[in-house]
Amino acid sequence: MENRELLSSIKAKFAGINELPGDEGLLTLAVPAGSLYNVCTELKVNHELDFDYVMCISGVDLKDKMQVVYHLYSMNNKHKVALKAELDRSSPEITSVAPLWQAADWHEREAFDMFGIVFKGHPNLTRILTEEGFIGYPLRKDYVGKPDQYD
């Protein structure tokens, strides 16, 4: 399936989805945060699309808002898609896709730990890289760390 066909298939079922400039050959879509879980469900369960693999889920700090980027892949069809959802900076929340793809578990925990993005419905949303009791989110642009012996 070509990117144009994939885009048409997704846009036919969901409102508010727009194509964004992306890497050569990578279909990149802006998806409303409230629709992201339903779009991901369709990409996974629709046998024509068959997105069966989560390559990466990343948090992004855009200063005035937060963003989550999902890179998905269909092993059978050999196509990729990137989904970008913008979140409110003061309360960055989005529905977890861990129930759809088990591999999303650690990716979402990392975005939570580093950016403070809350994945609603995640089975174990706890810090994964920083120690227990760590205060703040180190990859946010407004994070101010404590000086240590190397500063």
C-alpha positions in Angstrom: 0.0 0.0 0.0 1.4 3.4 -1.0 1.5 6.3 1.4 -1.4 8.1 -0.5 -3.6 5.0 -0.1 -2.7 4.7 3.6 -3.4 8.4 4.1 -6.8 8.2 2.3 -7.8 5.1 4.4 -7.0 6.8 7.7 -8.6 10.2 6.8 -11.7 8.4 5.6 -12.3 7.1 9.1 -11.0 9.9 11.3 -11.5 13.6 11.3 -8.8 16.2 12.1 -5.8 14.2 10.7 -3.3 16.1 8.6 -0.2 15.1 6.7 3.0 16.7 7.9 6.3 17.0 6.1 8.5 14.0 7.0 11.4 11.9 6.0 11.5 10.6 2.4 9.0 7.7 2.3 7.7 8.1 5.8 4.1 9.1 6.1 3.9 11.6 9.0 0.5 12.5 10.4 -0.7 15.1 12.9 -3.4 13.3 15.0 -5.6 14.9 17.6 -4.6 13.5 21.0 -8.2 12.5 21.8 -8.3 10.4 18.6 -4.8 8.8 18.8 -5.8 5.6 20.6 -8.7 4.9 18.1 -6.4 5.6 15.2 -3.7 3.2 16.6 -6.4 0.6 17.2 -7.5 0.9 13.5 -3.9 0.7 12.3 -3.3 -2.5 14.3 -6.6 -4.4 13.8 -7.3 -3.5 10.2 -5.9 -6.5 8.3 -5.2 -4.4 5.2 -3.0 -2.0 7.3 -1.7 -4.5 9.9 0.6 -2.2 11.9 1.9 -4.9 14.2 5.1 -3.3 15.6 5.8 -0.2 17.7 9.3 1.0 16.6 9.4 3.9 19.0 7.3 6.3 21.2 9.0 9.6 22.0 8.2 12.7 24.0 9.1 16.1 22.7 9.2 19.4 24.5 8.2 22.2 22.1 8.4 24.9 24.9 4.8 26.0 24.6 3.3 22.5 24.3 4.4 18.8 24.6 4.2 16.3 21.8 4.2 12.5 21.6 5.5 10.8 18.4 4.7 7.2 17.6 6.6 5.3 14.9 4.7 2.3 13.8 5.6 -0.5 11.3 3.8 -3.2 9.4 6.0 -6.2 9.0 3.7 -7.9 6.5 3.2 -4.8 4.3 6.6 -3.2 4.9 5.2 0.3 5.5 5.8 2.8 8.2 3.9 5.7 9.7 4.7 8.4 12.2 1.9 9.8 14.3 2.3 13.1 16.2 -0.1 14.3 18.9 0.2 17.6 20.6 -0.5 17.8 24.4 -1.1 20.6 26.8 2.1 21.5 28.5 0.6 22.1 32.0 -1.1 18.7 31.9 0.3 16.4 29.2 -2.0 13.4 29.1 -2.8 10.8 26.4 -4.3 7.4 26.4 -1.8 4.5 26.6 -1.3 2.2 23.6 0.3 -0.4 25.8 -2.9 -2.5 25.6 -2.5 -2.7 21.8 1.3 -3.3 21.7 3.1 -4.7 24.7 6.4 -3.1 23.5 4.8 0.4 24.2 5.1 -0.3 27.9 8.7 0.8 28.3 8.5 3.5 25.7 5.6 5.2 27.5 7.4 4.8 30.9 10.5 6.5 29.5 8.4 9.4 28.1 6.7 9.7 31.5 10.0 9.6 33.4 11.8 12.1 31.2 9.0 14.5 30.2 6.1 14.0 32.7 3.7 12.8 30.0 0.9 10.8 31.6 -0.3 7.8 29.7 -3.8 7.1 31.0 -4.6 3.5 31.4 -1.0 2.4 31.4 -0.6 -0.8 33.5 2.5 0.3 35.4 3.3 4.0 34.8 6.4 4.4 37.0 9.8 5.9 36.5 12.2 3.7 34.6 15.4 5.6 34.2 15.6 7.9 37.2 15.8 6.8 40.8 12.7 6.5 43.1 11.9 9.9 44.6 13.5 11.8 41.7 11.9 15.3 41.4 11.2 16.8 38.0 11.5 15.7 34.4 15.1 15.9 33.1 14.3 16.3 29.3 11.9 19.2 29.7 13.4 22.5 28.6 12.4 24.2 31.9 14.1 21.5 34.1 16.8 22.9 36.4 18.9 20.1 37.9 20.8 20.3 41.1 24.5 20.9 40.8 26.6 17.8 41.5 30.2 17.0 42.0 30.9 17.5 38.3 29.3 21.0 38.0 
